[in-house]
């Protein structure tokens, strides 16, 4: 499934910075096109389903909430 995302691109010194406006992800490139391509790749990785390399250890913790 493809979904559009809005992005901004600006120059910062020798680099172009691209930032997604809907998701807190940014990337760099030597050109605007490279910065946007890197941002696209970063977004694709961000939305990949997690792949556990080992079974997670689930633990329960107790936290004091509110002054008594």
C-alpha positions as CSV (number, residue, x, y, z in Angstrom):
1,X,0.0,0.0,0.0
2,X,1.4,3.4,-0.9
3,X,0.6,6.5,1.1
4,X,1.7,10.1,0.3
5,X,3.6,12.1,2.9
6,X,4.5,15.8,2.8
7,X,8.1,16.7,3.1
8,X,10.2,19.9,3.3
9,X,13.7,20.2,2.0
10,X,16.3,22.9,2.8
11,X,20.0,23.5,2.5
12,X,22.2,23.3,5.6
13,X,25.8,24.0,4.7
14,X,26.9,21.4,2.2
15,X,23.9,19.2,2.8
16,X,20.2,19.1,1.9
17,X,17.9,18.1,4.8
18,X,14.5,16.5,4.1
19,X,11.9,16.2,6.8
20,X,8.6,14.4,6.8
21,X,5.8,16.7,8.2
22,X,3.5,13.9,9.4
23,X,6.1,11.6,11.0
24,X,9.1,12.8,13.0
25,X,11.7,11.5,10.5
26,X,14.4,13.4,8.6
27,X,17.3,12.6,6.3
28,X,20.3,14.1,4.5
29,X,21.7,14.1,1.0
30,X,24.2,16.0,-1.1
31,X,21.4,17.0,-3.5
32,X,17.6,17.6,-2.9
33,X,16.9,14.4,-4.9
34,X,19.2,12.4,-2.7
35,X,17.8,13.8,0.5
36,X,14.3,13.0,-0.6
37,X,15.3,9.5,-1.7
38,X,17.0,8.9,1.7
39,X,13.9,10.2,3.4
40,X,11.7,7.8,1.4
41,X,14.0,4.9,2.4
42,X,13.9,6.0,6.0
43,X,10.1,6.1,6.0
44,X,9.8,2.7,4.4
45,X,12.1,1.2,7.1
46,X,10.1,3.0,9.8
47,X,6.8,1.4,8.6
48,X,8.2,-2.1,8.1
49,X,6.7,-4.6,10.6
50,X,9.0,-5.3,13.5
51,X,11.1,-8.4,13.1
52,X,12.0,-9.8,16.5
53,X,15.4,-11.5,16.5
54,X,14.6,-13.2,19.8
55,X,11.5,-13.6,21.9
56,X,10.9,-10.5,24.0
57,X,11.1,-10.8,27.8
58,X,7.9,-9.3,29.1
59,X,8.2,-8.0,32.7
60,X,5.7,-6.3,35.0
61,X,6.6,-3.3,37.0
62,X,4.7,-1.5,39.7
63,X,4.7,2.3,39.8
64,X,3.4,4.6,42.6
65,X,0.9,7.0,40.9
66,X,-0.5,9.9,43.0
67,X,0.5,11.1,46.4
68,X,-1.1,9.3,49.2
